[in-house]
Amino acid sequence: MAGGQPDAQVAAASLGLGLKVRGIVQGDAVPQLFIPQLIQMYQAGLFPFDRLIQSFAFDDIEAAFEAAARGT
């Protein structure tokens, strides 16, 4: 199954094995619980979100949009 694609397909046999398909709109976490968990994971070295972040100067905003479109 391809994530985030409106035309994603799931093999019916997968559902027969107990797997589930679940749609999520804007997440389904409770921020008061989830954010502290993420912080604990980061502090334990289990969630290196800082490696997912890239900063751009405002003058490089086009490069930022291009990087976002590429997923980099």
Predicted model as a PDB file, atoms N, CA, C, CB and O in Angstrom, pLDDT in the B-factor column:
MODEL        1                                                                  
ATOM      1  N   MET A   1       0.859  -1.176   0.000  1.00 42.00           N  
ATOM      2  CA  MET A   1       0.000   0.000   0.000  1.00 42.00           C  
ATOM      3  C   MET A   1       0.894   1.224   0.000  1.00 42.00           C  
ATOM      4  CB  MET A   1      -0.972   0.006   1.225  1.00 42.00           C  
ATOM      5  O   MET A   1       1.889   1.259   0.724  1.00 42.00           O  
ATOM      6  N   ALA A   2       0.570   2.203  -0.777  1.00 44.00           N  
ATOM      7  CA  ALA A   2       1.331   3.449  -0.846  1.00 44.00           C  
ATOM      8  C   ALA A   2       0.692   4.488   0.058  1.00 44.00           C  
ATOM      9  CB  ALA A   2       1.411   3.972  -2.299  1.00 44.00           C  
ATOM     10  O   ALA A   2      -0.495   4.782  -0.084  1.00 44.00           O  
ATOM     11  N   GLY A   3       1.454   5.043   0.980  1.00 49.00           N  
ATOM     12  CA  GLY A   3       0.914   6.016   1.920  1.00 49.00           C  
ATOM     13  C   GLY A   3       0.704   7.372   1.292  1.00 49.00           C  
ATOM     14  O   GLY A   3       1.520   7.833   0.493  1.00 49.00           O  
ATOM     15  N   GLY A   4      -0.393   8.010   1.654  1.00 56.00           N  
ATOM     16  CA  GLY A   4      -0.637   9.369   1.230  1.00 56.00           C  
ATOM     17  C   GLY A   4      -1.090   9.524  -0.206  1.00 56.00           C  
ATOM     18  O   GLY A   4      -1.144  10.644  -0.714  1.00 56.00           O  
ATOM     19  N   GLN A   5      -1.414   8.438  -0.869  1.00 64.00           N  
ATOM     20  CA  GLN A   5      -1.835   8.522  -2.262  1.00 64.00           C  
ATOM     21  C   GLN A   5      -3.323   8.210  -2.357  1.00 64.00           C  
ATOM     22  CB  GLN A   5      -1.012   7.554  -3.151  1.00 64.00           C  
ATOM     23  O   GLN A   5      -3.779   7.192  -1.836  1.00 64.00           O  
ATOM     24  N   PRO A   6      -4.080   9.081  -3.019  1.00 68.00           N  
ATOM     25  CA  PRO A   6      -5.532   8.885  -3.057  1.00 68.00           C  
ATOM     26  C   PRO A   6      -5.964   7.631  -3.793  1.00 68.00           C  
ATOM     27  CB  PRO A   6      -6.179  10.065  -3.691  1.00 68.00           C  
ATOM     28  O   PRO A   6      -7.081   7.156  -3.589  1.00 68.00           O  
ATOM     29  N   ASP A   7      -5.115   7.087  -4.638  1.00 77.00           N  
ATOM     30  CA  ASP A   7      -5.497   5.901  -5.400  1.00 77.00           C  
ATOM     31  C   ASP A   7      -4.764   4.652  -4.909  1.00 77.00           C  
ATOM     32  CB  ASP A   7      -5.216   6.119  -6.881  1.00 77.00           C  
ATOM     33  O   ASP A   7      -4.576   3.709  -5.677  1.00 77.00           O  
ATOM     34  N   ALA A   8      -4.353   4.633  -3.649  1.00 75.00           N  
ATOM     35  CA  ALA A   8      -3.651   3.479  -3.094  1.00 75.00           C  
ATOM     36  C   ALA A   8      -4.562   2.255  -3.106  1.00 75.00           C  
ATOM     37  CB  ALA A   8      -3.163   3.775  -1.658  1.00 75.00           C  
ATOM     38  O   ALA A   8      -5.779   2.370  -2.958  1.00 75.00           O  
ATOM     39  N   GLN A   9      -3.957   1.090  -3.283  1.00 81.00           N  
ATOM     40  CA  GLN A   9      -4.712  -0.150  -3.318  1.00 81.00           C  
ATOM     41  C   GLN A   9      -4.203  -1.094  -2.241  1.00 81.00           C  
ATOM     42  CB  GLN A   9      -4.619  -0.808  -4.704  1.00 81.00           C  
ATOM     43  O   GLN A   9      -3.015  -1.104  -1.918  1.00 81.00           O  
ATOM     44  N   VAL A  10      -5.107  -1.882  -1.693  1.00 78.00           N  
ATOM     45  CA  VAL A  10      -4.771  -2.874  -0.673  1.00 78.00           C  
ATOM     46  C   VAL A  10      -5.285  -4.217  -1.160  1.00 78.00           C  
ATOM     47  CB  VAL A  10      -5.382  -2.500   0.729  1.00 78.00           C  
ATOM     48  O   VAL A  10      -6.432  -4.342  -1.590  1.00 78.00           O  
ATOM     49  N   ALA A  11      -4.427  -5.211  -1.087  1.00 80.00           N  
ATOM     50  CA  ALA A  11      -4.840  -6.558  -1.496  1.00 80.00           C  
ATOM     51  C   ALA A  11      -5.843  -7.100  -0.476  1.00 80.00           C  
ATOM     52  CB  ALA A  11      -3.601  -7.516  -1.623  1.00 80.00           C  
ATOM     53  O   ALA A  11      -5.600  -7.049   0.730  1.00 80.00           O  
ATOM     54  N   ALA A  12      -6.959  -7.612  -0.962  1.00 81.00           N  
ATOM     55  CA  ALA A  12      -8.000  -8.139  -0.079  1.00 81.00           C  
ATOM     56  C   ALA A  12      -7.455  -9.255   0.808  1.00 81.00           C  
ATOM     57  CB  ALA A  12      -9.188  -8.653  -0.900  1.00 81.00           C  
ATOM     58  O   ALA A  12      -7.920  -9.425   1.935  1.00 81.00           O  
ATOM     59  N   ALA A  13      -6.486 -10.012   0.323  1.00 80.00           N  
ATOM     60  CA  ALA A  13      -5.897 -11.099   1.110  1.00 80.00           C  
ATOM     61  C   ALA A  13      -5.219 -10.558   2.365  1.00 80.00           C  
ATOM     62  CB  ALA A  13      -4.885 -11.890   0.264  1.00 80.00           C  
ATOM     63  O   ALA A  13      -5.191 -11.235   3.393  1.00 80.00           O  
ATOM     64  N   SER A  14      -4.678  -9.353   2.293  1.00 76.00           N  
ATOM     65  CA  SER A  14      -4.041  -8.747   3.469  1.00 76.00           C  
ATOM     66  C   SER A  14      -5.052  -8.502   4.572  1.00 76.00           C  
ATOM     67  CB  SER A  14      -3.354  -7.432   3.093  1.00 76.00           C  
ATOM     68  O   SER A  14      -4.742  -8.674   5.751  1.00 76.00           O  
ATOM     69  N   LEU A  15      -6.241  -8.110   4.206  1.00 78.00           N  
ATOM     70  CA  LEU A  15      -7.275  -7.849   5.193  1.00 78.00           C  
ATOM     71  C   LEU A  15      -7.735  -9.147   5.851  1.00 78.00           C  
ATOM     72  CB  LEU A  15      -8.461  -7.131   4.547  1.00 78.00           C  
ATOM     73  O   LEU A  15      -8.147  -9.147   7.010  1.00 78.00           O  
ATOM     74  N   GLY A  16      -7.664 -10.235   5.120  1.00 79.00           N  
ATOM     75  CA  GLY A  16      -8.037 -11.529   5.671  1.00 79.00           C  
ATOM     76  C   GLY A  16      -7.056 -12.016   6.723  1.00 79.00           C  
ATOM     77  O   GLY A  16      -7.380 -12.911   7.504  1.00 79.00           O  
ATOM     78  N   LEU A  17      -5.859 -11.439   6.753  1.00 79.00           N  
ATOM     79  CA  LEU A  17      -4.842 -11.824   7.731  1.00 79.00           C  
ATOM     80  C   LEU A  17      -4.945 -10.997   9.015  1.00 79.00           C  
ATOM     81  CB  LEU A  17      -3.450 -11.670   7.125  1.00 79.00           C  
ATOM     82  O   LEU A  17      -4.088 -11.096   9.893  1.00 79.00           O  
ATOM     83  N   GLY A  18      -5.986 -10.192   9.117  1.00 80.00           N  
ATOM     84  CA  GLY A  18      -6.176  -9.395  10.316  1.00 80.00           C  
ATOM     85  C   GLY A  18      -5.605  -7.992  10.224  1.00 80.00           C  
ATOM     86  O   GLY A  18      -5.699  -7.223  11.180  1.00 80.00           O  
ATOM     87  N   LEU A  19      -5.016  -7.647   9.088  1.00 78.00           N  
ATOM     88  CA  LEU A  19      -4.514  -6.288   8.911  1.00 78.00           C  
ATOM     89  C   LEU A  19      -5.693  -5.340   8.711  1.00 78.00           C  
ATOM     90  CB  LEU A  19      -3.531  -6.210   7.708  1.00 78.00           C  
ATOM     91  O   LEU A  19      -6.763  -5.755   8.265  1.00 78.00           O  
ATOM     92  N   LYS A  20      -5.495  -4.081   9.038  1.00 79.00           N  
ATOM     93  CA  LYS A  20      -6.556  -3.089   8.931  1.00 79.00           C  
ATOM     94  C   LYS A  20      -6.095  -1.903   8.110  1.00 79.00           C  
ATOM     95  CB  LYS A  20      -7.009  -2.632  10.314  1.00 79.00           C  
ATOM     96  O   LYS A  20      -4.908  -1.581   8.057  1.00 79.00           O  
ATOM     97  N   VAL A  21      -7.046  -1.270   7.481  1.00 77.00           N  
ATOM     98  CA  VAL A  21      -6.797  -0.010   6.777  1.00 77.00           C  
ATOM     99  C   VAL A  21      -7.462   1.076   7.597  1.00 77.00           C  
ATOM    100  CB  VAL A  21      -7.343  -0.035   5.287  1.00 77.00           C  
ATOM    101  O   VAL A  21      -8.645   0.984   7.927  1.00 77.00           O  
ATOM    102  N   ARG A  22      -6.693   2.108   7.926  1.00 76.00           N  
ATOM    103  CA  ARG A  22      -7.244   3.177   8.758  1.00 76.00           C  
ATOM    104  C   ARG A  22      -6.853   4.515   8.159  1.00 76.00           C  
ATOM    105  CB  ARG A  22      -6.746   3.062  10.229  1.00 76.00           C  
ATOM    106  O   ARG A  22      -5.674   4.790   7.935  1.00 76.00           O  
ATOM    107  N   GLY A  23      -7.831   5.324   7.908  1.00 72.00           N  
ATOM    108  CA  GLY A  23      -7.564   6.670   7.409  1.00 72.00           C  
ATOM    109  C   GLY A  23      -7.403   7.640   8.564  1.00 72.00           C  
ATOM    110  O   GLY A  23      -8.107   7.548   9.571  1.00 72.00           O  
ATOM    111  N   ILE A  24      -6.486   8.556   8.414  1.00 68.00           N  
ATOM    112  CA  ILE A  24      -6.245   9.557   9.454  1.00 68.00           C  
ATOM    113  C   ILE A  24      -6.224  10.932   8.797  1.00 68.00           C  
ATOM    114  CB  ILE A  24      -4.903   9.278  10.218  1.00 68.00           C  
ATOM    115  O   ILE A  24      -5.543  11.147   7.795  1.00 68.00           O  
ATOM    116  N   VAL A  25      -6.969  11.840   9.370  1.00 68.00           N  
ATOM    117  CA  VAL A  25      -6.979  13.218   8.891  1.00 68.00           C  
ATOM    118  C   VAL A  25      -6.351  14.087   9.971  1.00 68.00           C  
ATOM    119  CB  VAL A  25      -8.433  13.698   8.544  1.00 68.00           C  
ATOM    120  O   VAL A  25      -6.900  14.217  11.065  1.00 68.00           O  
ATOM    121  N   GLN A  26      -5.218  14.675   9.669  1.00 66.00           N  
ATOM    122  CA  GLN A  26      -4.501  15.569  10.574  1.00 66.00           C  
ATOM    123  C   GLN A  26      -4.129  14.887  11.886  1.00 66.00           C  
ATOM    124  CB  GLN A  26      -5.338  16.798  10.857  1.00 66.00           C  
ATOM    125  O   GLN A  26      -4.052  15.541  12.926  1.00 66.00           O  
ATOM    126  N   GLY A  27      -3.902  13.602  11.844  1.00 70.00           N  
ATOM    127  CA  GLY A  27      -3.480  12.881  13.034  1.00 70.00           C  
ATOM    128  C   GLY A  27      -4.628  12.610  13.985  1.00 70.00           C  
ATOM    129  O   GLY A  27      -5.688  13.229  13.899  1.00 70.00           O  
ATOM    130  N   ASP A  28      -4.401  11.682  14.887  1.00 74.00           N  
ATOM    131  CA  ASP A  28      -5.451  11.361  15.850  1.00 74.00           C  
ATOM    132  C   ASP A  28      -4.887  11.272  17.263  1.00 74.00           C  
ATOM    133  CB  ASP A  28      -6.137  10.047  15.473  1.00 74.00           C  
ATOM    134  O   ASP A  28      -5.487  10.638  18.131  1.00 74.00           O  
ATOM    135  N   ALA A  29      -3.739  11.902  17.499  1.00 83.00           N  
ATOM    136  CA  ALA A  29      -3.106  11.869  18.817  1.00 83.00           C  
ATOM    137  C   ALA A  29      -3.680  12.959  19.718  1.00 83.00           C  
ATOM    138  CB  ALA A  29      -1.581  12.033  18.686  1.00 83.00           C  
ATOM    139  O   ALA A  29      -4.200  13.970  19.246  1.00 83.00           O  
ATOM    140  N   VAL A  30      -3.573  12.732  21.014  1.00 87.00           N  
ATOM    141  CA  VAL A  30      -3.923  13.746  22.006  1.00 87.00           C  
ATOM    142  C   VAL A  30      -2.625  14.501  22.302  1.00 87.00           C  
ATOM    143  CB  VAL A  30      -4.563  13.102  23.331  1.00 87.00           C  
ATOM    144  O   VAL A  30      -1.728  13.942  22.934  1.00 87.00           O  
ATOM    145  N   PRO A  31      -2.503  15.757  21.862  1.00 88.00           N  
ATOM    146  CA  PRO A  31      -1.230  16.472  21.986  1.00 88.00           C  
ATOM    147  C   PRO A  31      -0.667  16.511  23.407  1.00 88.00           C  
ATOM    148  CB  PRO A  31      -1.400  17.871  21.494  1.00 88.00           C  
ATOM    149  O   PRO A  31       0.547  16.429  23.593  1.00 88.00           O  
ATOM    150  N   GLN A  32      -1.537  16.634  24.407  1.00 92.00           N  
ATOM    151  CA  GLN A  32      -1.067  16.712  25.791  1.00 92.00           C  
ATOM    152  C   GLN A  32      -0.350  15.429  26.216  1.00 92.00           C  
ATOM    153  CB  GLN A  32      -2.242  16.989  26.732  1.00 92.00           C  
ATOM    154  O   GLN A  32       0.490  15.456  27.115  1.00 92.00           O  
ATOM    155  N   LEU A  33      -0.675  14.320  25.581  1.00 92.00           N  
ATOM    156  CA  LEU A  33      -0.023  13.048  25.879  1.00 92.00           C  
ATOM    157  C   LEU A  33       1.096  12.734  24.893  1.00 92.00           C  
ATOM    158  CB  LEU A  33      -1.044  11.926  25.871  1.00 92.00           C  
ATOM    159  O   LEU A  33       2.163  12.255  25.275  1.00 92.00           O  
ATOM    160  N   PHE A  34       0.834  13.012  23.622  1.00 90.00           N  
ATOM    161  CA  PHE A  34       1.748  12.592  22.568  1.00 90.00           C  
ATOM    162  C   PHE A  34       3.034  13.416  22.549  1.00 90.00           C  
ATOM    163  CB  PHE A  34       1.061  12.686  21.226  1.00 90.00           C  
ATOM    164  O   PHE A  34       4.115  12.856  22.370  1.00 90.00           O  
ATOM    165  N   ILE A  35       2.940  14.726  22.727  1.00 91.00           N  
ATOM    166  CA  ILE A  35       4.141  15.562  22.665  1.00 91.00           C  
ATOM    167  C   ILE A  35       5.120  15.210  23.780  1.00 91.00           C  
ATOM    168  CB  ILE A  35       3.762  17.042  22.751  1.00 91.00           C  
ATOM    169  O   ILE A  35       6.314  15.084  23.504  1.00 91.00           O  
ATOM    170  N   PRO A  36       4.671  15.044  25.037  1.00 94.00           N  
ATOM    171  CA  PRO A  36       5.628  14.601  26.061  1.00 94.00           C  
ATOM    172  C   PRO A  36       6.271  13.242  25.734  1.00 94.00           C  
ATOM    173  CB  PRO A  36       4.928  14.519  27.410  1.00 94.00           C  
ATOM    174  O   PRO A  36       7.439  13.019  26.051  1.00 94.00           O  
ATOM    175  N   GLN A  37       5.514  12.343  25.105  1.00 94.00           N  
ATOM    176  CA  GLN A  37       6.079  11.053  24.704  1.00 94.00           C  
ATOM    177  C   GLN A  37       7.168  11.256  23.655  1.00 94.00           C  
ATOM    178  CB  GLN A  37       4.976  10.119  24.159  1.00 94.00           C  
ATOM    179  O   GLN A  37       8.224  10.628  23.722  1.00 94.00           O  
ATOM    180  N   LEU A  38       6.910  12.126  22.695  1.00 91.00           N  
ATOM    181  CA  LEU A  38       7.911  12.404  21.663  1.00 91.00           C  
ATOM    182  C   LEU A  38       9.168  13.012  22.277  1.00 91.00           C  
ATOM    183  CB  LEU A  38       7.335  13.348  20.595  1.00 91.00           C  
ATOM    184  O   LEU A  38      10.281  12.669  21.880  1.00 91.00           O  
ATOM    185  N   ILE A  39       8.997  13.907  23.239  1.00 93.00           N  
ATOM    186  CA  ILE A  39      10.147  14.524  23.909  1.00 93.00           C  
ATOM    187  C   ILE A  39      10.964  13.462  24.639  1.00 93.00           C  
ATOM    188  CB  ILE A  39       9.683  15.618  24.900  1.00 93.00           C  
ATOM    189  O   ILE A  39      12.192  13.461  24.563  1.00 93.00           O  
ATOM    190  N   GLN A  40      10.281  12.552  25.349  1.00 96.00           N  
ATOM    191  CA  GLN A  40      10.992  11.477  26.047  1.00 96.00           C  
ATOM    192  C   GLN A  40      11.737  10.585  25.060  1.00 96.00           C  
ATOM    193  CB  GLN A  40      10.012  10.636  26.880  1.00 96.00           C  
ATOM    194  O   GLN A  40      12.875  10.187  25.311  1.00 96.00           O  
ATOM    195  N   MET A  41      11.101  10.278  23.956  1.00 94.00           N  
ATOM    196  CA  MET A  41      11.760   9.452  22.940  1.00 94.00           C  
ATOM    197  C   MET A  41      12.980  10.162  22.372  1.00 94.00           C  
ATOM    198  CB  MET A  41      10.781   9.103  21.811  1.00 94.00           C  
ATOM    199  O   MET A  41      14.020   9.538  22.159  1.00 94.00           O  
ATOM    200  N   TYR A  42      12.859  11.466  22.126  1.00 93.00           N  
ATOM    201  CA  TYR A  42      13.983  12.240  21.606  1.00 93.00           C  
ATOM    202  C   TYR A  42      15.133  12.233  22.612  1.00 93.00           C  
ATOM    203  CB  TYR A  42      13.549  13.690  21.291  1.00 93.00           C  
ATOM    204  O   TYR A  42      16.285  12.009  22.239  1.00 93.00           O  
ATOM    205  N   GLN A  43      14.823  12.476  23.878  1.00 95.00           N  
ATOM    206  CA  GLN A  43      15.851  12.508  24.914  1.00 95.00           C  
ATOM    207  C   GLN A  43      16.528  11.152  25.082  1.00 95.00           C  
ATOM    208  CB  GLN A  43      15.246  12.951  26.236  1.00 95.00           C  
ATOM    209  O   GLN A  43      17.695  11.084  25.468  1.00 95.00           O  
ATOM    210  N   ALA A  44      15.810  10.083  24.797  1.00 96.00           N  
ATOM    211  CA  ALA A  44      16.369   8.727  24.890  1.00 96.00           C  
ATOM    212  C   ALA A  44      17.108   8.327  23.616  1.00 96.00           C  
ATOM    213  CB  ALA A  44      15.258   7.719  25.177  1.00 96.00           C  
ATOM    214  O   ALA A  44      17.656   7.228  23.534  1.00 96.00           O  
ATOM    215  N   GLY A  45      17.125   9.214  22.627  1.00 93.00           N  
ATOM    216  CA  GLY A  45      17.801   8.912  21.365  1.00 93.00           C  
ATOM    217  C   GLY A  45      16.996   8.033  20.440  1.00 93.00           C  
ATOM    218  O   GLY A  45      17.548   7.461  19.500  1.00 93.00           O  
ATOM    219  N   LEU A  46      15.689   7.909  20.684  1.00 94.00           N  
ATOM    220  CA  LEU A  46      14.837   7.032  19.883  1.00 94.00           C  
ATOM    221  C   LEU A  46      14.047   7.760  18.805  1.00 94.00           C  
ATOM    222  CB  LEU A  46      13.889   6.307  20.777  1.00 94.00           C  
ATOM    223  O   LEU A  46      13.413   7.123  17.963  1.00 94.00           O  
ATOM    224  N   PHE A  47      14.080   9.074  18.825  1.00 91.00           N  
ATOM    225  CA  PHE A  47      13.316   9.854  17.844  1.00 91.00           C  
ATOM    226  C   PHE A  47      14.137  11.082  17.453  1.00 91.00           C  
ATOM    227  CB  PHE A  47      11.914  10.276  18.420  1.00 91.00           C  
ATOM    228  O   PHE A  47      13.909  12.174  17.973  1.00 91.00           O  
ATOM    229  N   PRO A  48      15.089  10.905  16.538  1.00 90.00           N  
ATOM    230  CA  PRO A  48      15.978  12.007  16.164  1.00 90.00           C  
ATOM    231  C   PRO A  48      15.315  12.981  15.176  1.00 90.00           C  
ATOM    232  CB  PRO A  48      17.263  11.449  15.555  1.00 90.00           C  
ATOM    233  O   PRO A  48      15.749  13.116  14.032  1.00 90.00           O  
ATOM    234  N   PHE A  49      14.254  13.656  15.645  1.00 86.00           N  
ATOM    235  CA  PHE A  49      13.513  14.534  14.737  1.00 86.00           C  
ATOM    236  C   PHE A  49      14.374  15.666  14.203  1.00 86.00           C  
ATOM    237  CB  PHE A  49      12.301  15.108  15.439  1.00 86.00           C  
ATOM    238  O   PHE A  49      14.078  16.216  13.142  1.00 86.00           O  
ATOM    239  N   ASP A  50      15.431  16.024  14.916  1.00 86.00           N  
ATOM    240  CA  ASP A  50      16.286  17.103  14.442  1.00 86.00           C  
ATOM    241  C   ASP A  50      16.955  16.747  13.112  1.00 86.00           C  
ATOM    242  CB  ASP A  50      17.343  17.431  15.490  1.00 86.00           C  
ATOM    243  O   ASP A  50      17.376  17.638  12.374  1.00 86.00           O  
ATOM    244  N   ARG A  51      17.055  15.459  12.806  1.00 85.00           N  
ATOM    245  CA  ARG A  51      17.599  15.043  11.505  1.00 85.00           C  
ATOM    246  C   ARG A  51      16.565  15.198  10.393  1.00 85.00           C  
ATOM    247  CB  ARG A  51      18.080  13.588  11.569  1.00 85.00           C  
ATOM    248  O   ARG A  51      16.907  15.086   9.216  1.00 85.00           O  
ATOM    249  N   LEU A  52      15.321  15.451  10.747  1.00 83.00           N  
ATOM    250  CA  LEU A  52      14.260  15.615   9.759  1.00 83.00           C  
ATOM    251  C   LEU A  52      14.044  17.079   9.384  1.00 83.00           C  
ATOM    252  CB  LEU A  52      12.967  15.025  10.286  1.00 83.00           C  
ATOM    253  O   LEU A  52      13.253  17.384   8.491  1.00 83.00           O  
ATOM    254  N   ILE A  53      14.742  17.977  10.061  1.00 87.00           N  
ATOM    255  CA  ILE A  53      14.502  19.408   9.910  1.00 87.00           C  
ATOM    256  C   ILE A  53      15.632  20.046   9.123  1.00 87.00           C  
ATOM    257  CB  ILE A  53      14.357  20.085  11.281  1.00 87.00           C  
ATOM    258  O   ILE A  53      16.804  19.746   9.349  1.00 87.00           O  
ATOM    259  N   GLN A  54      15.283  20.909   8.217  1.00 90.00           N  
ATOM    260  CA  GLN A  54      16.262  21.681   7.469  1.00 90.00           C  
ATOM    261  C   GLN A  54      15.804  23.132   7.484  1.00 90.00           C  
ATOM    262  CB  GLN A  54      16.426  21.144   6.001  1.00 90.00           C  
ATOM    263  O   GLN A  54      14.625  23.413   7.273  1.00 90.00           O  
ATOM    264  N   SER A  55      16.721  24.047   7.731  1.00 92.00           N  
ATOM    265  CA  SER A  55      16.380  25.468   7.782  1.00 92.00           C  
ATOM    266  C   SER A  55      16.858  26.166   6.519  1.00 92.00           C  
ATOM    267  CB  SER A  55      16.995  26.134   9.028  1.00 92.00           C  
ATOM    268  O   SER A  55      17.874  25.804   5.926  1.00 92.00           O  
ATOM    269  N   PHE A  56      16.100  27.168   6.130  1.00 93.00           N  
ATOM    270  CA  PHE A  56      16.430  27.978   4.957  1.00 93.00           C  
ATOM    271  C   PHE A  56      16.322  29.440   5.332  1.00 93.00           C  
ATOM    272  CB  PHE A  56      15.500  27.645   3.756  1.00 93.00           C  
ATOM    273  O   PHE A  56      15.456  29.829   6.115  1.00 93.00           O  
ATOM    274  N   ALA A  57      17.203  30.244   4.772  1.00 93.00           N  
ATOM    275  CA  ALA A  57      17.065  31.695   4.900  1.00 93.00           C  
ATOM    276  C   ALA A  57      15.831  32.111   4.103  1.00 93.00           C  
ATOM    277  CB  ALA A  57      18.358  32.451   4.393  1.00 93.00           C  
ATOM    278  O   ALA A  57      15.466  31.451   3.130  1.00 93.00           O  
ATOM    279  N   PHE A  58      15.195  33.196   4.510  1.00 93.00           N  
ATOM    280  CA  PHE A  58      13.990  33.625   3.806  1.00 93.00           C  
ATOM    281  C   PHE A  58      14.265  33.879   2.325  1.00 93.00           C  
ATOM    282  CB  PHE A  58      13.424  34.884   4.454  1.00 93.00           C  
ATOM    283  O   PHE A  58      13.401  33.633   1.483  1.00 93.00           O  
ATOM    284  N   ASP A  59      15.451  34.365   2.008  1.00 93.00           N  
ATOM    285  CA  ASP A  59      15.797  34.606   0.600  1.00 93.00           C  
ATOM    286  C   ASP A  59      15.827  33.313  -0.212  1.00 93.00           C  
ATOM    287  CB  ASP A  59      17.153  35.301   0.504  1.00 93.00           C  
ATOM    288  O   ASP A  59      15.747  33.351  -1.440  1.00 93.00           O  
ATOM    289  N   ASP A  60      15.941  32.175   0.462  1.00 93.00           N  
ATOM    290  CA  ASP A  60      15.979  30.872  -0.209  1.00 93.00           C  
ATOM    291  C   ASP A  60      14.633  30.159  -0.143  1.00 93.00           C  
ATOM    292  CB  ASP A  60      17.057  29.993   0.412  1.00 93.00           C  
ATOM    293  O   ASP A  60      14.575  28.930  -0.178  1.00 93.00           O  
ATOM    294  N   ILE A  61      13.564  30.920  -0.048  1.00 93.00           N  
ATOM    295  CA  ILE A  61      12.244  30.310   0.131  1.00 93.00           C  
ATOM    296  C   ILE A  61      11.856  29.398  -1.029  1.00 93.00           C  
ATOM    297  CB  ILE A  61      11.196  31.389   0.296  1.00 93.00           C  
ATOM    298  O   ILE A  61      11.170  28.395  -0.833  1.00 93.00           O  
ATOM    299  N   GLU A  62      12.292  29.743  -2.227  1.00 94.00           N  
ATOM    300  CA  GLU A  62      11.987  28.866  -3.374  1.00 94.00           C  
ATOM    301  C   GLU A  62      12.673  27.518  -3.212  1.00 94.00           C  
ATOM    302  CB  GLU A  62      12.426  29.528  -4.705  1.00 94.00           C  
ATOM    303  O   GLU A  62      12.086  26.480  -3.518  1.00 94.00           O  
ATOM    304  N   ALA A  63      13.909  27.525  -2.734  1.00 95.00           N  
ATOM    305  CA  ALA A  63      14.620  26.263  -2.492  1.00 95.00           C  
ATOM    306  C   ALA A  63      13.918  25.456  -1.401  1.00 95.00           C  
ATOM    307  CB  ALA A  63      16.091  26.534  -2.094  1.00 95.00           C  
ATOM    308  O   ALA A  63      13.881  24.227  -1.456  1.00 95.00           O  
ATOM    309  N   ALA A  64      13.364  26.152  -0.415  1.00 93.00           N  
ATOM    310  CA  ALA A  64      12.622  25.465   0.650  1.00 93.00           C  
ATOM    311  C   ALA A  64      11.382  24.790   0.085  1.00 93.00           C  
ATOM    312  CB  ALA A  64      12.227  26.454   1.764  1.00 93.00           C  
ATOM    313  O   ALA A  64      11.103  23.638   0.418  1.00 93.00           O  
ATOM    314  N   PHE A  65      10.637  25.484  -0.760  1.00 93.00           N  
ATOM    315  CA  PHE A  65       9.456  24.884  -1.383  1.00 93.00           C  
ATOM    316  C   PHE A  65       9.839  23.696  -2.251  1.00 93.00           C  
ATOM    317  CB  PHE A  65       8.706  25.922  -2.219  1.00 93.00           C  
ATOM    318  O   PHE A  65       9.140  22.683  -2.259  1.00 93.00           O  
ATOM    319  N   GLU A  66      10.948  23.810  -2.987  1.00 94.00           N  
ATOM    320  CA  GLU A  66      11.393  22.707  -3.830  1.00 94.00           C  
ATOM    321  C   GLU A  66      11.781  21.491  -2.978  1.00 94.00           C  
ATOM    322  CB  GLU A  66      12.582  23.150  -4.704  1.00 94.00           C  
ATOM    323  O   GLU A  66      11.451  20.355  -3.319  1.00 94.00           O  
ATOM    324  N   ALA A  67      12.485  21.744  -1.866  1.00 92.00           N  
ATOM    325  CA  ALA A  67      12.876  20.651  -0.973  1.00 92.00           C  
ATOM    326  C   ALA A  67      11.636  19.980  -0.377  1.00 92.00           C  
ATOM    327  CB  ALA A  67      13.799  21.175   0.154  1.00 92.00           C  
ATOM    328  O   ALA A  67      11.586  18.757  -0.255  1.00 92.00           O  
ATOM    329  N   ALA A  68      10.646  20.777  -0.012  1.00 90.00           N  
ATOM    330  CA  ALA A  68       9.408  20.216   0.534  1.00 90.00           C  
ATOM    331  C   ALA A  68       8.698  19.351  -0.505  1.00 90.00           C  
ATOM    332  CB  ALA A  68       8.473  21.341   1.014  1.00 90.00           C  
ATOM    333  O   ALA A  68       8.190  18.277  -0.183  1.00 90.00           O  
ATOM    334  N   ALA A  69       8.665  19.817  -1.737  1.00 91.00           N  
ATOM    335  CA  ALA A  69       8.015  19.048  -2.808  1.00 91.00           C  
ATOM    336  C   ALA A  69       8.735  17.739  -3.071  1.00 91.00           C  
ATOM    337  CB  ALA A  69       7.956  19.867  -4.094  1.00 91.00           C  
ATOM    338  O   ALA A  69       8.106  16.734  -3.405  1.00 91.00           O  
ATOM    339  N   ARG A  70      10.070  17.748  -2.918  1.00 91.00           N  
ATOM    340  CA  ARG A  70      10.872  16.529  -3.109  1.00 91.00           C  
ATOM    341  C   ARG A  70      10.819  15.611  -1.891  1.00 91.00           C  
ATOM    342  CB  ARG A  70      12.325  16.896  -3.409  1.00 91.00           C  
ATOM    343  O   ARG A  70      11.179  14.436  -1.973  1.00 91.00           O  
ATOM    344  N   GLY A  71      10.372  16.149  -0.773  1.00 85.00           N  
ATOM    345  CA  GLY A  71      10.354  15.362   0.452  1.00 85.00           C  
ATOM    346  C   GLY A  71      11.694  15.289   1.133  1.00 85.00           C  
ATOM    347  O   GLY A  71      11.953  14.391   1.934  1.00 85.00           O  
ATOM    348  N   THR A  72      12.561  16.259   0.803  1.00 83.00           N  
ATOM    349  CA  THR A  72      13.892  16.260   1.417  1.00 83.00           C  
ATOM    350  C   THR A  72      13.983  17.325   2.475  1.00 83.00           C  
ATOM    351  CB  THR A  72      14.979  16.473   0.369  1.00 83.00           C  
ATOM    352  O   THR A  72      15.029  17.481   3.105  1.00 83.00           O  
TER     353      THR A  72                                                      
ENDMDL                                                                          
END                                                                             
